[in-house]
Amino acid sequence: MSNPVIQLGAGHGRRTTCPYCGTGCGVLAEAGPGGLSVVRGDPEHPANRGRLCSKGSALGETTRPDGRLLHPVIDGHRVGWEDAIGAVAQRLSAIIDRHGPDSVAFYLSGQLLTEDYYVANKLMKGFIGSANVDTNSRLCMASTVAGHKRAFGADTVPGVYEDLELADLVVLVGSNLAWCHPVLHQRLLAARAARGTRVVVIDPRRTATAEDADLHLPLGPGSDIALFNGLLLRLARGGLTDRGFVDTHTTGLEGALASAMAEVPDVAAVADACDLPVEAIERFYGLFAGTERVVTVFSQGVNQSAQGTDTVNAIINTHLLTGRIGRPGMGPFSVTGQPNAMGGREVGGLANQLAAHMGFDAASIDRVRRFWNAPRVAETEGLKAVDLFDAVGDGRVKAVWIMATNPAVSLPDAERVRAALGRCELVIASETEADTDTLRHAHIRLPALAWGEKDGTVTNSDRTISRQRPFLAPPGEARADWWILSAVGRAMGWSDAFAYAGPAAVFREHAALSAFENGGSRDFDIGALTTATDDAYEALAPVRWPFPAGGVPAGRLFADGRFFTPDGRGRLVPVTGRPMARGLTDAFPLRLNTGRLRDQWHTMTRTGRSPRLSAHAPEPAVALHPADAAARGLKDGALASIATATGTAIARVRIEDGQRRGEVFLPMHWTDRFTASCVVGALIDGITDPFSGQPDSKRMPAEVTAFPTAWSGLLVSRAAVEPAAVPYWCRHAAAGCHMHELAGDGALPGLDDLDAWFGGFGAETVEYLDLARGVLRRAWFRDGRVEACVFLAAEGARLDRGWLVSLFAADAEAPSRLALLSGRPAVARPDEGRTVCACFGVGVTRIAAAIRDQELASVEAIGAALKAGTNCGSCIPELKALLAETRRCDAVA
């Protein structure tokens, strides 16, 4: 192995990798007091060069051991690991003996490390003998995988991050890069400032990313294929076909052009299909045609669609036609949502793959069987995520082992998934948290390691393998997922196959399989790492695959025009947009789009612990166009009910000019642990892409109506509660306490209701009740210290939330009880206001005051005065909006 692969740079703290998005940022981390950790960006990591986003910057707030699953539990009883492993092995074996290997399934996660993923796939696909192994990456990047395989013959990402900085035009399709991959967005903006890179954003919503674009195309939902088919025709008609490349290195051009012509023969047809002005489309086509160095970045807005695979191929077609692939600053570029979505794909984490990017062809099955010396390698594809849980529901799958994910929230038709888990004979969950929506259905609960404790590797969006290294001691009896799986494999009778001494041994085997009978025939090859010693593995620096034995780590792929198809040629795939599977109706006249927020991650088991990350958007909010809100009598900040054919949710109304009329947006993060009713998975049905099996999460017919609110209020408490009887509640973290927003549609509750709702926080209480004014307040105390306080009112209440939080954060003796019941200190305090910059905790009130008092005229001036916007930069669009709003207000005054 060459030296660049095994060196460590200097730095303070343990060198590891961020566990959030697929950017794969390097961090330096060390344990701190009280379970909090110290985290900063690694200046030597090639992905981020020292930068971190708001979520990465707040990682240190998420490593406390409170709320963790600490011991194995079987049927509600704590047991030791020997009994837990024995029970998993015995119960799985019994079900397999009675019903066959396809009666069991694993459901994995992009939160797992590659070593965990590898052992899971080996156990199920090689030894149990079923391919019923799928992953939550099915909800994220499966359509990209299918599109890559159709075009390139393998799941190959051609480009590298440096291409964003070398391109003259970057087209972002269905990607809110500023919020979902902020470090990459900052790299792009830096390139734009340095060399004039132009940016086009193609997204129905005017997102934070669109605010930085030279051109934003707010196309109608489901019309991306028409847009790129029109582009394909424009490029071909304009003489921009790279004939040498196309004739020598591709097939399928005529069919792709014929399909495009049949769908959108001219730009007027494109405009009609996309609901866009002809002039905007012409400008985009002109930019693309007139710029050789073009990178097209795509993400969930493309993938999470019933025609996601075809959209991926429509994008790739334009790059193959023009030969803009495999060269600096150009190519199609999928950016993944999870930290190890790529690593899971490498080891066969999807039900339609075998390990090392092999499929279920006879040669690959035989090759994997021989390499693993496996008794019964699966010979056919397994059930994809949605079908897998349908099979759990109808009894075909009688045992499911869920690892590091929360399908009771994240899968479509979530209520149906929960019902399926409730009927399942055996549900096993490997989990870090003591309580999740999915864990509540588990018969066997296995405590797993969390970030900061894990030891292994992850692969980011540009094929860079990085080490995740532990810097925290495991709490309780938590164990690595690969260790748990290996122990079960040995207990099921396959001792030799699962006798791993550590994660380095797993990684060496993974590397060896990638090189086994490869010789350049398969894209994934890290054979150079097969002989890495334990010390070399420990010191492994970021390295990009392929990295074959005797070779050097690769950069961008396809520079030689050779693809991984049988004939070595890239394929232009004929695609045509299809009508959306779900039509609008009088009952559901709006289109529901779902997605991520800037400061939250998945189902908030990690980010929900951070007060800083919770402050920017503490409650779920449904975004509507002003006209749609007005037509329904909805006011900004009021509560609304969102309904679809499969479920309902309650969220705050957020009126946004950048929302397309007839469409609404709802974030995906909230669960039953954090709010009364806003599990987005419950609103989405099970319609999937026919090629990839990826659910369509962006275009669900819906309606939004006012939620009648008779009273509202706030509960602040040291302990988190889930007041099930309250019609609306939402919890978010604060320093030393939890904030619970409350609302109801009936009469103001009485004092007796409070104990039923919240339980007893302390033996001593003080309360205030004024039925005539509709006001109810109570505080609970223990040993002179406030434990909780609640404020309910028919007309709302003027509370100093910052002051209330300070009473818990300081952990001091309570103030005057009358003052506490007032909800405000005797002397007014400065109010930070809603958090805008999560990295530095800067609120909207302080920013607005500084703009006026210090006459700040630019984002840079705000940064110099308050630091806001100077780290990840994802709050910069909001800072720009505050500047504009202040100028408008001053002009009116």
Secondary structure, 3 states (H helix, E strand, C coil): CCHHHCCCCCCCCEEEECCCCCCCCEEEEEECHHHCEEEEECCCCCCCCCCCCHHHHCHHHHCCCCCECCCCEECCEECCHHHHHHHHHHHHHHHHHHHCHHHEEEEECCCCCHHHHHHHHHHHHHHHCCCCEEEHHHHCCHHHHHHHHHHHCCCCCCCCCHHHHHCCEEEEECCCHHHHCHHHHHHHHHHHHHHCCEEEEECCCCCHHHHCCCEEECCCCCCHHHHHHHHHHHHHHCCCCCHHHHHHHEECHHHHHHHHHHHCCCHHHHHHHHCCCHHHHHHHHHHHHCCCCEEEEECHHHHCCCCHHHHHHHHHHHHHHHCCCCCCCCEEEECCCCCCHHHHHHCCCCCCCECCCECCCHHHHHHHHHHHCCCCCCCCCCCCHHHHHHHHHHCCCCEEEEECCCHHHHCCCHHHHHHHHHHCCEEEEEECECCCCCHHHCCEEEEECCCCCCCEEEECCCCEEEEECCCCCCCCCCECHHHHHHHHHHHCCCCHHHCCCCHHHHHHHHHHHHHCCCCCCCCCCCHHHCCCCHHHHHCCCCEECCCCCCCCCCCCCCCCCCCCCCCCCEECCCCCCCCCCCCCCCCCCEEEEEECCCCCCCCCCCHHHCHHHHCCCCCCEEEECHHHHHHCCCCCCCEEEEECCCCEEEEEEEECCCCCCCEEEEECCCCCCCECCCCHHHHCCCCECCCCCCECCCCEEEEEEECCCCEEEEEEECCCCCCCCCCEEEEEEECCEEEEEEEECCCCCCHHHHHHHHCCCCCEEEEEEECCCCEEEEEEEECCEEEEEEEEECCCCCCCHHHHHHHHHCCCCCCCHHHHHHCCCCCCCCCCCCEEECCCCEEHHHHHHHHHHCCCCCHHHHHHHHCCCCCCCCCHHHHHHHHHHHHHHHHHC
